[in-house]
Amino acid sequence: MKKQSDPILQMKHITKTFGSVTANRDVDLSVYPGEIHALLGENGAGKSTLMNILTGIYRPDGGEIWYKGERRDIHSPKDAVALGIGMVHQHFRLIPTLTVAENVYLYSGRKSFFLHRDEMEKEIGECSARYNLQVPPEAYVWQLSVGEQQRVEIIKLLHQGAEVLILDEPSAVLTPQESQSMFDTLRKMADSGKSVIVISHKMNEVMKNADRITVLKNGRVEDTLPAAEATVERLTRAIVGERTLPQQDAAHKDDDQDRISKEPVFIMEGVSAKNDRGLPALKKISLSIRAGEIFGIAGVAGNGQRELSEVIAGLRPVTEGSILLAGTELSGASMKKHIQEGIAFIPEDRLQTGLVPGLSFTENVILKDYQSDRYSRHGILQKQKMREEAGTYADKFGIRHGGLDLAVGLMSGGNQQKLLFAREVSGSPRLIVAAYPVRGLDIGAAESIRQILREQSRKGVAIVFISEELEEIFAMCDRVGVLCDGELMGIRSIGQTDFQEIGRMMSGEREETT
């Protein structure tokens, strides 16, 4: 880090409230040219809110922003971009019906009566290749995986040439290799004099790649320190305080195998499906899962995980093959039929597929059951019953919110995920499909989600657990299947394999299925 005597950016005494919730309270933050500055903290600690203030999305209730030695009033994202401040948000700001190149140019500020598509696509292709963020510039955004959409957002920011780059959980949807490549790119930009602010929950990643770290807790600055002096113990203490986090339940797998039935409850036989571009995404997938079993799906991003989860949930049609849940054929059934048969779905994009950000906490609770007698009488919604149920969900699952009538989009990512889980598991499912269920969550929220899944497993629910983190799969799952290019490379019992074998299968080396 080429630290200069004066910071390029200072946020002084920043305070911001939403209803009864204080998101930021008297926060001070300084960022220097040439540094990567990491923001750590639990979901709801105020990290994203602070950066949304810096980029003009929110207006602070108190405090000042100084940029390049001058006090600045940032009223909108346009003001921030004009100053040279840009942000890649955790929830993407992309238009699905436009191509990658069109999305990038829409935010570039360039104006032309005619669009020169070939030139646009060539320039974006060169930009993405230069920063090792490969994505087809001619593809429509709706055709891309979450990981690819994240790359588009990063390309947008790089293409604009911002001097202060803010990235909210940038590696949450990237593979470890892509993540390190991205940080290598950010380091080059910092070495050239730019400033980078990274919001992350991955402490080891931050300690390896950042220059300084600031920890927020309950909206306040809890600690600021050089990354070279950081330890997992110190950062964990700053993030969660002295409270004890739930420990991994080792007995879940080792001493509690009676929870797993002998006969499969869910069977896929020779299932194939296409992706959104009409190309083969799943190729003759066959697997079976028993009641009470947590079955992991491993693989590098973009190898059919999203399509597999959507096929099981009934969101994506199969082109061939059979799907059975407790003996009922579902290969040609609607999503409503899948729900009725007891399939719960935790999608990888909680705010686009799982929840409706503009609706309230209470309204999101009843999304799947609003027509049932549970919440409706003679076609009229029973609002008191709805609020009582929402309050029960909040208490039971420890969901922090600013009010049951507040829009879910204003909640932190961890609390959004808890709400999604609360709604899905409260319907007494037979099978839960959980795609990257702890992606982007802090250590406390992530462990809460894992505990929910373990409890459901003990109740006899079969679980499909999709993750790119092998450590997480080995800690959570009983068996693991590996996807590569839409094919199942092999299935292994967790106690009879290791990272090396799974890694070989992830790279395309087929192993004998057991």
Protein Blocks (a to p, Z undefined) as FASTA:
>chain_A
ZZdfbdfbdcehiacdehjbcfbghiacdddehiacddeddehilpmmmmmmmnomaccf
bdcddeehiacddfbfklmmmnopacddfbdcddfkbcfklmmmmmnopacfbdcfklmm
mmmmmmmmmnopacdfkbcfklpcfklmmmmmmmmmmmnopabdcdehkllmccfklmmm
mmmmmmmmmmnopacddddfblklmmmmmmbdcddeehiafbdcdfklpcfklmmmmmno
madcddddfklmmmmmmmpcfbdfbdcehiacddfkopafbghiacdddehiacddedde
hihpmmmmmmmnopaccfbdcddeehiafklccfklmmmnopacddfblmlmmpcfkbcf
klmmmmmmmmpmklggghiacfklmmmmmmmmmmmnopacfbjkbcfklpcfklmmmmmm
mmmmmnopabdcdehklgoiafklmmmmmmmmmmmmmnopacddddfblklmmmmmmbdc
ddeehiafbdcdfklccfklmmmmmnopacddZZ
